[in-house]
């Protein structure tokens, strides 16, 4: 039997931004104490939707433990084409 190709389009994705050592230090994270054996490469910053709306979080990707949670944009990762227009 031959291989069957899928015609399912790829879904939407939200990029997960890298976090630096300086970012983690500013958030009060001590890697040796809080996440032994981890590096800054194990953390990502990205938007999440919860019962309280959109938040921008920094999470340890191996455990999904949040180290930062800030109120995000009203529509999360959605950017309207009208954003930034000066209608006056």
Helices and strands as residue ranges (DSSP letters): E 17-18, H 21-26, H 31-34, G 40-42, E 43-50, E 53-60, E 65-71
